[in-house]
Each structure stands twice: as structure tokens, then as C-alpha cells.
């Protein structure tokens, strides 16, 4: 199985266990076809190292369906390649709002741990 879909009330989480590309399209299209009662969808991409424009098309279709139902589409677990694809799409097509799927930068960076000669690990 290349995808796992979990539905709870009006919320669905689709976890992909494969690349999202033209080759995997038939099974993925079946997985992203959801009941009309589902308004909020999360795409979990933690097991998806690669996505091509097929993923962009599917994201757009899912986002349109969620908006039509007054819901939302969220993407989690982005690997570097799908994240770069979304960043590139956001830069080339800003009106498409691809950046809504990208992780939000934090206001405060995580502390950097470093060794300081004494063998004690400190925060710098």
C-alpha cells in the first residue's frame, strides 16, 4: 500500500509511503478521493522523499476541494526535495499560494549547543 488514509469525522490524514509522481498517480488519486463530509485534510509526507509536478496538481485539486467545503489542506513532514519544489513553485507562481504548504520560519532559532573547552556542553 502506497498510502494510508485515516478519517475521523470531518478530518482526514493521508500518509504517503511513496514518491508522488506520474508512476504512482493511479493509486494516489484513489487515496485522495475523500467523502464529501471531509473538510480538513492533512497530507503527511514524512515517507515521501520525492514529488514532481504530479504532486502540485494533486495539491491544487485537494486545496480547491477543501476550500469549496469551507475547509483546509495542510502539508506536514516535508523532505528537502518536495520542499524545494514547493519553494520554486511559490517563487514562479506567487498567485497560486504554494508557500502556504511550506513550514513557517520560527521567530527564535533553536539554541546551538557547543563544547567549550571544559568538556561542559553549553548554549551559545
Beta strands, then each sheet from edge to edge (+ up, - down):
strand 1: 3-8
strand 2: 11-16
strand 3: 40-44
strand 4: 72-76
strand 5: 113-115
strand 6: 121-123
sheet 1: 1+ 2- 3- 4-
sheet 2: 5+ 6-
end
